[in-house]
Amino acid sequence: MRFKEGYKVREIAGEHVVIMQGRLGADVTRVVALNETSVYLWERLAGKNFDAAVVRDMLLERYDIDEKMADMDAARWVSKLRDCGLIED
């Protein structure tokens, strides 16, 4: 899977949000805000193919957590991206 084309992370008013690039008149009915970990993952994965295992490995590399917690967090993060329509298989 990978992030859909055209979505970018921008900092607006101190918050990191996902926006669609190049659209005239923004659809602001739904804003996807990212926490620090999500920004880290997004920036490292932008333009690349990835799966939950890749995300898990990145979490293990960055944080002092066990593999089970990293698996659960990675699966949850990918699921939320899918729910928000930000990734494609």
C-alpha positions in Angstrom: 0.0 0.0 0.0 1.0 3.6 -0.3 -0.4 7.1 0.4 -2.8 8.3 -2.2 -1.3 10.9 -4.7 -1.9 14.5 -3.8 -2.1 14.3 -0.1 0.5 16.2 1.8 1.2 17.0 5.5 1.3 20.7 6.3 1.7 22.6 9.6 -1.3 24.9 10.2 -1.6 26.9 13.4 0.8 24.6 15.2 -1.0 21.4 14.1 0.2 18.9 11.5 -2.7 18.1 9.1 -3.2 16.2 5.9 -4.4 18.2 3.0 -5.1 17.5 -0.7 -2.7 19.5 -2.9 -3.8 21.4 -5.9 -7.5 21.7 -5.3 -9.3 25.0 -5.8 -11.4 25.6 -2.7 -10.5 23.3 0.1 -13.0 20.8 1.4 -12.6 21.5 5.1 -15.5 19.3 6.3 -12.9 16.8 7.4 -9.4 17.5 8.6 -7.0 14.8 9.5 -4.6 15.9 12.3 -1.5 13.9 12.9 0.4 13.5 16.1 4.2 13.5 16.3 4.5 9.7 15.6 2.2 9.9 12.6 4.1 12.8 11.2 7.4 10.8 11.6 5.8 7.8 9.9 4.2 9.8 7.1 7.5 11.7 6.3 9.5 8.4 6.2 6.9 6.5 4.1 5.8 9.2 1.6 6.2 8.0 -1.9 7.0 4.4 -0.8 5.2 1.1 -0.6 4.7 -0.1 2.9 2.6 -2.5 5.0 1.9 -2.8 8.8 5.2 -4.8 9.2 7.2 -1.9 7.9 5.4 0.5 10.2 6.0 -1.9 13.1 9.7 -2.0 12.4 9.9 1.8 12.3 8.1 2.0 15.6 10.5 -0.5 17.2 13.4 1.4 15.8 12.3 4.7 17.3 10.5 3.8 20.5 11.3 1.5 23.5 8.3 -0.8 23.1 7.8 -4.5 22.8 7.0 -6.1 19.5 3.4 -7.0 20.4 2.6 -3.3 21.2 4.3 -2.2 18.0 2.3 -4.7 16.0 -1.0 -3.5 17.5 -0.1 0.2 17.1 1.0 -0.3 13.4 -2.2 -2.2 12.6 -4.3 0.5 14.2 -2.4 3.3 12.4 -2.8 1.6 9.0 -6.5 0.9 9.7 -7.1 4.6 10.6 -5.4 5.7 7.4 -7.6 3.3 5.4 -10.7 4.6 7.2 -9.8 8.2 6.3 -9.2 7.2 2.6 -5.5 8.2 2.7 -4.0 5.0 1.4 -4.4 2.7 -1.6 -3.4 -0.9 -2.0 
